[in-house]
Amino acid sequence: MEKNILIGGAWPYANSDLHLGHIAGLVSGDILARYFRQQGCNVMFVSGTDCHGTPITERAKREKKSPKDIAEYYDKRDRETLEKFDFSYDLYTNTDTEFHRKKVMEMFKKMYDNGYIYEKIEPQAYCNHCQKFLSDRELEITCPKCGQVTKAEQCDNCQYVPTIEDMKDGICLECKEKVVLKDNKNLYLALSKFQKDIEEYVKKNDRLWRVNAKNETNKYLKQGLVDRAVTRDLDWGVDIPVPGYESKKMYVWIEAVLGYITATMKKCEELGKNWEEFWKEQYHPTIYMVHGKDNIVFHSIIFNSLLLAMKENYHLVNTIVSSEYLNINDEKISKSKGNGIPAIELVEKYGPDVLRFYLINNGPEKKDANFTIDALVATNNGELLNKFGNLVNRTLKFKELEEVPNGNLDNTIKEKIEETYKLVGESIEKLEFKQATDMAMELVEVANKYYDEQKPWVQKKENIQEFNNTIYTCAVIIANLANIFEPFMPSACTKIRKYLDIKEKSWKLIEPAVGLKLENIEPLFTRM
């Protein structure tokens, strides 16, 4: 039976360029999508640019532009960046499309009609100088838990989520004046009603979750879920489909996570497919949410609560694929420090393959990781060029070799290839991506050792059949490396498939055609 696989990559805010930390957190989604497609699964990989919310309006004010201008500029930049990194989204959209707005408003109204969104009047930070209520991102406070100065949305240092009481001594980020607390009317999501459901869901589904996802989710459950506001005093965003709230907009986190559903609906509408195959319980989908550790509870708790609130038999998220942070030269990526180099600049300089491989093999999969250019160069020159690239070059460009020879595949090598498919696949499904790349590279090393031991440069003079067997066996390895490395380095694998006239990507042993002309073979990697 064909598996239905939904993969959602976190939606970046349209207020700055994507940096390498974003790519490190999101590349897991592309690995999963490419792998499951090779398995023949029914895959939907979606994401988009988050065009609404305070970060965009803040940047618009600074640059004296409209929020729409800012959102459109960075949406375009995000698309260019992700395309250059070979991300294979089925649909990368944004939250400012008419389709998204309409569908999100419909879902919001269902939750309201079901009684899970309700009106509440309570104190909120108000700036007398600016004469407006402030969102938590527009407010600076001292974190009561760790003592660090931070925005009131969430502590940057310890991830503590401030309460209303914590905001009473806050400072307006726009005018630097102290705020007061003033009663305001908002709509709230009744998160507390889903405490038991989410606890049971976590116990059932967290087998493959990373430690940070388990710990962060269980921390909130232990504290007890607290109802959260879903409306904001903004003039840029999605309208509220409830009378009396015409002056407010939908809080960005609720409409952004619902974008996974609207994006699926949109793509399936274009393809003539049934979107419910990826989201409804009766179709038994597997759902992956891919993001950084600062987004865990928005996907494991809040998004699943929204799905429950619609009461339409939605399947909850199976797996939270949450990465840690990527540092640059031992420093946290920071705009103020100027070390958040736009990822698009790096990929244009170094290419997608080496950056993807480095971030997967050395990235923040289970703990914070550090990126340096020196380490990138060492990875390229040592692992990719000297091992993988050298194998391809010395096999397919062997002196006076014009075609794939008529040889016999070494049985021991055949068994090793089949074992590598199995082990790499198991590692990917366990979200052990670094381990998967290590196992794939082990096959490269086995191939190079085999090549050296067989000494084809000697065999060609002394025993042409043995030479043919060696080169053919190495060509088979290379053909299968194009499958095995496809989730990690798709550009290099595309080149190999072109060299060996391989039409389809698959996850099983393949053999190139005997007699195939070997022409225009170029190096997979270049020395840095």
N, C-alpha and C positions, 0 to 999 in steps of 0.2 A: 504493500500500500504506500502511495506517495505521501511523504511527510509534508505538512504545512509549516513553514518556518518564517516567522516574522522577526526581523532584526531592526531595532530602532536606535539610531545614533543620536546622541544629545544635540540639541539645537543651539548653536552659538549665537550670542547676542550680536546684533548688527551695529556695534559701536567701536570696533577696532579690528585690526587684522588678526587672523588666526596665527598663533605662535606654535612652536614645536611641541609644547605641552598639550595643546589641543589635539594635534595629530597623534601624539603618543596615546592619548586616551581614546581616540575614535578609531584607530586602525584595527582594533580587535573586531569591530563590526564588519569590516571589509574582509578580514580573514575568514570569519564565520560564513559570510555570504558566498564568497568564492568557493569555499570547501563544500558547503551543502549543495550548491549548484552542481559541482562535479559529482556529487553523490546522486544526482537526479531528483533532488527534493524540489518542492514547490516553494520557492523563496521570494520574499518581499523585503527589500532593504530600503528603508526610508529615513529621511531626515529633512532638515531645512534650516533656514535662517530665522531666528527669533527677532522680529522687526519691531516689537512693541515693548513697553515698559520704561521705567525710569532711566536706565543706562543710555538709551537712545535719545531721550528728551534732554538729558544732561549734556550730551555731546552736541546736540543741535543748538542748545543755548550758547555753549562756548564758541561754536563756529559760526553763530548767527545764521543758521540754516534751518530748514524745516525738518522735523523728525523723518518725514518721508524721504527727503533727499539723502539724509544720513543712512537710513535703512537700505535704500536702493543701492547706494555706493558700496556698502560693506557686504550686502548680499551678493553683488557681482564679484567682489574680491574673494569671498568665501568659495563661490562656485569655481572660480579660476584656480584657487589653491587646491581644493579637493580633487579637481580634475587632473592637475599636474601630479598629484600624489597617487593617481590611479585608483581612486575610490570608485566602486562600481555600484553606486546607488541605483535602484530601480526608479526612484523619484527623489530628487532634492528640490524642495519647494521653499516657500516662506510663509510666514503667518499673516502677511498682508494681502493675500489673494482673496477675492470675493468668495470663492468656493470654501476656503477655510473659515472665514468669518461666518458665513451662513450656517455651515454644519456645526461649528462650535456653539453658536447661539441656540441651535436646536437641542444639542446635548445639554447645555446649561439649563434650558427650560424644562427638560425632562427631570433633571435632578431637583429643580425647584418644585415642580409639580409633585414629585415623589416625597417631598417633605425633608429632603436632606440639605437644602439650602434655605436659610431662614434669615429674617431681619433681626438686627441687634443694634442697640445704641450703647456706646461705651466711649470712654476717653480715648483720644488720639492726639498725637503730637501736632501742635498748631503753631505756626510762625506768625506772630503779630506784625512783624516788619514786612514779610512777604504777603501777608494776608491770605494764607492758604494752609490746608491740612497737608502734612508731609507723609510721603511713603517712607518705609524703613530705610530705603537706599538713599534718601535725601537727608538722613539724620546721622550725626556722629555721636557716639556714646563711649563711655569707658566700660568695657565688659566687666560685669560683676563677678564673673567666674575666674578670669585670668588676669584682669587689670589692664589689658591692652586697649588702646584707642582703636575703635573699629566702626564701620557702618552698622546701623541697627538691624539690618536684614539678618545677618549671621556673623558671628565673630570670625574674622579671618584667621585668627590664631588657634582657637580651640573648638570652633564650629558651634559654640553655644548660640541658641536662638533666643534673643532678648524678649522679655515680656513688656506689656504696656508700662508697668511700674518702672522698669529699667530705663525707659525713655524720658522720664520726667525732667531730667537734668541734661537732656541732649542739646546738641548745637545744630542749627540749620546749616547745611553745607553750602548753601547759596549765599546767605548774607552773614553767616557766622554769629548770628544772634541766638541767645538761649530761647528754647521753645517752652510752651506751656501745654498742659493737657486740657483738651476741650471735647465735649461730647460730639460724636459724629455718628451718623446712621450708615451702616454697611450691611451687606449680605455676607453670611458666614456658611462655610461648609461644616456640617456636623461630623467632623472626623471622629469624635468620641464614640459615635454609634457603631463604628467599625472596628473598635478595639479587639473584640473577640475574633471577628472574621480574619483580621490581618494577622493576629497571633497564630491562628490555626494554619493560615496560608504559609507563613514563614516556616513553621515546623515541618510542613509537608514539602516545601520547595527549596530549602536553603542548602541542600546537599552539595551543590556545585558552586555556591556563592563564595566569593572571596572573603577573607577574614574581616576586612574593613566593612563590607556590606552587612555581614551578620552582626558585627558589634554595633555599628551605627543604628541599624534598624531596631535591634533589641534594646538599645539604650532608650530610644523614644518610647517603645512599647512598655518598658519598665516604668518610665516616668508617668505613663498614661497619656493617651492621645488627646490633644487639645484642639477645639474647633478653631478654624482659621478663616480670616476674611478673604472673600473672593472678589471684592469690588475695591476700586481705588479712585481717588479724586484726580483724574487725569483727563486730558482732552485728546490723547493719542492712544488708540487701541481698539479692542472689539467692544461694541455696544452691549449693554445689559438688556436682555429681552424681558424685563420686569417693569411694570408701571411704577413711576416714582423714582427711578434710577437713571433717568435720561442724561443727567449731568456726569455720570460716572462711567468708568470702563472696567472691563474684566481684568482682574489681577493676572499678570503675565504668566505666572507659573501654571495656572489652571488651563489656559488656552494653549500654551506651548506643548504640554504633555499630551493634550487631546489632539495635537497635530499629528501624532503617530497614526491615529485613526483616520483623520481627514486626508492625510497623504495617501494612505492605503486605499481609501475610497476613490480618490481622484485617479490614481494609477489604474486601479481595477476598472473604473469606468472607461478609461482610454483603451484598455485591453479587452473589454467585454468579459471580464472575470468577476467572480463573486467575492467581494471584499470580506464577507463574513467568514470565509474559509480560514482567514488569518487571525480572527478575533473572537469567534463565537465557540462556546463550549462543545457543541455537537460535532465540530470538525476537528477537535483534539489538536489544536495548533501548539507549537512550541514557540514561546516569545522570549527574545533576548533584548535587554535594555543595556546599551553600551555608553559609558560616561566616566567622568572623573569622580573621585570620592566625595567632592563637595555637592554632588547631585544625587547621592544615594537615596535619602528619605523622600525626595520628590518623586522617585520612581517606585521604590519598594512599598511606601506607605500611601502617599497622596494620590499618585496615579491609580493605584489599585482601588483606593477608596472611591475615586471618581467612577471607575468601571462598575463597582458595586452599586453606587448611588443611582445609576441609570436603570438598574433592574431589568436588563435585557440579555441576560445569560452570557455576558462577556467572560472570556477566559482570562484569568489573571496572569500577570507576568511570571514566567517560570524562573528566569535566571537573570540576576543582576551582575553585569560584567563591569566592575568598578575598578579603575586603575588608581594608583597613587599619584604623587606629583612628580613632575620632571623639573629638575633644577638645571641651571646653566652655569657652568664653571663654579659649582658648589654654592650657588646663590639661588634663592627662590626667584622665579620669573616675576619681574616687577616693572610696571610702567615707569615708576619714579627712578629706578636704577637704569632704565634704558637697556635692559638685557633681554627683553622679549622680542628678539629678532623675528620679523615677519617670516612665517614658514615658506611663503611663496618665494622669497629671496633665496632661501637655502636650497629649495628644490630646483630652482632654475640654475643654481650654480653646481650642485652636486648630483642632481638626478634623483628620481623616486626610489630606485632599487636599493641603493646603499642606505638612504635615510630610513626607509621602511624596515629593512633588515636590522639596522642598528637599533631602532626604537623597539622592535619586537624582541630581539635577542639581548638587549642591554637596558630595556626600558623599565617603566614603573609598574610592572605587572603585579608585584606583591609588596614592594616597598618603594619609597622615594628613590629616584635614580638621578644620575648626574650626566649631563651631556657636555662634551668638549669636542672641538674640532680635531684635536690630536687623536682622541679615541675613535672618531669617525674615520679618519685617515687610516688608522691601524686596522680597523675592521675591513675597510675596502681593500687595502693592499694585501693584508694577510689572509683573511678568510675568503673574500669574494674573488679577487683577482688571482692570487697565487694558487688557490685550490680549485674553486669552481670554474673560473674563467680559463685557467690553464688546462684543465681537463678537456673542456670543449675545444679549445684552440688546437691542442696537440693531437687530438683525435680526428677532428673533422678537417683539419688543415695539414694532415700528415703529408710529407713531401711526396708529390706525384700521385696522391690519392685523388681520384676523380669521382668516385661513387661509393655508396655503401656496399662493402664487399659481401660476397656470398659465404657467410661463416656460420658457425654454430654457437648458440648462446651457452655460456658456462653455467652449469646447473647450480653451483654454489652461489654464483652472482644472482641468478634468477631467484633463488630462495631469499637472498638478502634484499632484493628489490621488493618482493612481496611482503616480507617482514616489515620493511620501512613504511610501506603504505599503511599497514595495520597499526604500527606504533605511532606514526605521525598523526593518523586519523584519530586514534584514541586520545592522544594528547590534546588535539584541537578541541575535541568534544568535552574534555575535562577542563578546558580553558587554560591549559598549560602551554602557552604559545612559545615561550622561550625554549622549553623542553622539546617542542615540536621542531623548531629550527635546528636545535642541536642534533636531533636524530636525523634530520634531512642532511645536515652537513656531514654526519658520520658516513652516509652512503657516498658522498663525494670523496671522502678520505679513503674509503674502501676501494673506490674506483681508481684513484690515483696510485694506491699501493699495488693493486692488480696490474695496472699498466706498467709500472716500474718493474715488477717481478717478471712479467711476460717479455719485456724488452722487445717490442715490435720492430724497433730499428734493426735488431739482429735477426728476428724472425723473417723479415722481408727478404733478407739475403739468403737465409738458410732453409726456411720451410714456409712457403707462401700460404699453405692452408692454416697453419698455426697463426700466421700474421692475420689472415682473414678472420679467424675466430676471435682473436684479441680485439681487433678494431670493431668488429660487429658487436661484440659483447659490450664494449665501451660506448658504442653508438646507442645500444639499447638502454644502457644506464642513463645516458644523456636525455634520451627521449622521455624516460620516466621521471627524470629530475624536472622536466618541464611541467609535468603534472603535480609533482610533490611540492615544488616551490611556487606554484601558481598562486596560492593564497598569500604568500609573503612578498614575492618579487615578480609581479605579473609582466612587467615590461621585458625583463630578461627572458622569461618563459615564452613570451610571444615571439622573440627572435629565434629561439631554439625550434619552436614549432614551424616557423617559416623555413629554417635551414633543412629540417627533416620532413617537410610536407605533412605535418600532423594536423588534421582538420578539426578534431574535437578535443576538448578538455575532458578528462575523465579521472576516476580514482581506481584504476586497475592497470595491471601490467600491459604495456603496449610494445610493439616492435616496429621499427622503421622498415620501409620497403627496401628489399635487396635491389641493388642497381640504381637507386636514387642518385641523381647527379648532385654532387656537393659543390655548390657555387656561391660566390659572394658571401663567404663566411667571414664575419667581422668579430672582433673581440667583444665579449659580453660586458666587460668592465674595463675602465682605463685607470692607469696608475695616478694617484693623487700625490 
